[in-house]
Amino acid sequence: MTTTTEQTTLLWHIVKASPLAGIISGSVYKLQRPTDSKLEDIVVNAITIDSELVQTGVANLNIHVPDLVNGMPNTARIEQLESIAKGIILKGWGSNYTFFIENQQTIQDQDAADNWFINFRIRFKFHNT
């Protein structure tokens, strides 16, 4: 059985090894980013996973993008990072799993008023046979 922690770590490894990790100004984190970060950070976490033989799980990939100096969202950078991330996580597979983007949205961060984040909700299937 795969756990949510293992699902988070798997997604973290995928993103950490991708070109996306190299073009952001910050880093890639599991579960949360440092509270005082003003950088472009990526946070991955798992929401849920069932306990069936073929497990279905849901994870989030959140890309934090600081606002422009005038307090406006940096839409050009958001679009650029969305495009790159989509190419990496649109769909994928490994020896015992597959995944695909279930949905995507851009959200103003309630914890940091000068920051937006791109949210990708990713559906996993783990084939534990």
N, C-alpha and C positions, 0 to 999 in steps of 0.2 A: 504494500500500500504506500502510495506517495502522500506526503504531508504538505500543508500549505507552506511550511518553511522550505521544504525541498523545491516546491514549485517556484517560490520567490528566488531561491538561489540559482535555479536553472535559468530563469529569465534574466537575472543579474549577470550571469556569465555570458549569455547571448549578447546583451547590450554592451557589456564591458569589452568584449572582443570585436565589436562592430566599429565602423568608421564614425558613428554617431558619438561615441565616447571621446573621440579625439578632436571633435570640432566644437564642443561646448566649453565654456569658460570655467566651469566647475567640475564636479565629479559625479559618479554613479553611486547611489546609496540604496541600501535595503531598508524598507519600512518608513524612514523619514529622513529629511535633510537637516543639517544644522540650523537651529532657529535663527541665527544671525546671518545666514548666507545671503549675499546680494548677487550671487553668480547664477549662471545657467546650470542648473543641477538636474539630474535625472533620478527619480525615486521609483523603485519597483516594489510591489507588494502583492500578496495573494489575498483574495477575499474569501474564497471558499473552495472546497474540493469534496466530492462525495466519496463513498467507500465501496463503490461497485467494482466488479472485476475490470471493466473498462471505466476508469474514473474520468469524470468531467470536473474541471476546475476553472476558476475565473481569476485573472490577475490584472493589475493595473500597471501601466507604464506612464508616469507623469513627468513631463519635461517643463521645468520652471524657467520662465523667461522674464527677466526684469523689464520694467517699463522704460520708456525713453525718458530723458531728463525733464521733459515737460509734463510728466505724469500720464502720458498716453501709452496705451499698449504698443509694443514693438511688433506690429502686424507683419512687417516684412520678415523679421527674424522668425516669428511664429510660423509663417508659411514655409520658410526654408527648412526649419527643423521638422515640421510635419511631413514634408515631402521626403526627407532623408529617412526619418523613422518609419514611415509607411513602407518604403522599399525594403527595410530590414525585417519588419515584423508582420508584414501583410499576411504571410503564411510561412510555416516552417515545420520541420520534423527532425526527429532523432531516432535512435534505435528503439525507443519505447514510448514516444510521444509525437503528437502533432499539435499545431496551434494555428489560430487565425485571428485577425482583428474582428471583434464582434461589433464594436462601435467606437466612435471618436467624438470628442468635444473639446472646446477651449473654455476654460473657467477662470474667473477672477479669484485669486487666492484670498480667502477670508482671514488667514493668519498673517499675511504680508500684503498690505494694501498697494504696494508698488510692484506687484508681481502678478503675472498670469501663468497658468500652466495648461499644457496640452495633455489631455487624458486619452490614452488608448486603453480600452477594455479588451482583454485578450482571453479567448476561450481555449483551454487546453483539453486534450484527451490523452490520458495515460493508458497504455496498453500493457497491463500487468499479467500477460498470459504466458 
